[in-house]
Amino acid sequence: MQKEIIKKLEEKLGIENIKYDEPMSKHTSFKVGGNADIFITIQSVEEMLEILKINRGELPITIVGNGTNLLVKDGGIRGIVIKYVNDTIENLSQNNNSTKNHTDIKVKNDKILLKVSAGISNAKLAMFLLKNNLSGFEFAAGIPGSLGGAVYMNAGAFGGEIKDIVKNVTYLDLNDERIYTIGEKECEFTYRKSIFENKRALILDIIIKVHNSIKEDIEKKMNEYREKRLATQPLDKLSAGSTFKRGDDFITAKLIDEAGLKGKRIGKAEISTKHAGFIINNGNATAQDIIDLIEYTQNEIYKKYNKKIEAEVRVIGE
């Protein structure tokens, strides 16, 4: 059955878009993880529907983004891994008036709505908005990964969260193979969570709310945030960003620091000496090294402070 599925996938999608026994270390910022049986890049919902039609539930399907908040276990991922790489931006105007080729743009009270593909990187979107004098996304400019991934986990930084700029999200439900559009409230955004964590879905595009501003002001804010990141975070090391979520009544990184865990290593995984909230790959770490260090840290913080800390990084595979 698997051979038949593979043959049909190659016929419909092109062999150049399909890889076998693909190391997931190539697709995660931790640079660790075993192989995916079948790794497919797609650019449209039609391609995703074709995969579902061919597969018909025979092989498990896993959706990944840019892998910047992902930890794939050393055993890899069975079945099919899908990466959506569409990064289009529609309906952008450089001023408050619609122009030809941008007839769907809506402007109300200086607010502009942009339809952005989930596959675009946050960095690319930020630069695009800067170029066009549009503000509201500066806080997310330095968040690694894709916009779809940021929506999935309601990523945030410097007091801002993705939910602040989302008007609605369009996604394909992998169970009933229908496309839905839901508003910001229906996304059920909370701290580093959304409804999509509990859905088998491919996020397709997001309508975001931005507004006109002065380019120099936007750039200044982005630069300030970048300097803060460079000064406080181990951006020169392999990581998945902040490893742990903030507590309800405590700052997790502060507890880890006070517990004397900075620099703690298991294998080649290490709690950063620059920022205690980051676990880094300090060499040829395995996924298990990182998992073990996460669990060690959780246990130590619970023993010392009776506080349960939750991992922010998404762990998948076997």
Secondary structure, DSSP 8 states (H G I E B T S, - for coil): -HHHHHHHHHHHH-GGGEEEEEEGGGGSTT----EEEEEEEE-SHHHHHHHHHHHTTSS-EEEE-SSTTEEE-TT-EEEEEEEE----EES--SSSS--TT-TT--EETTEEEEEEETTSBHHHHHHHHHHTTEES-GGGTT--SBHHHHHHHT-EETTEEGGGTEEEEEEEETTT--EEEEETTTTT-BTTB-GGGGS-EEEEEEEEEEEE--HHHHHHHHHHHHHHHHHHS-TTSEE-S--B---SSS-HHHHHHHTT-TT-EETTEEE-SS-TT-EEE-SS--HHHHHHHHHHHHHHHHHHH-----B-SEEE--
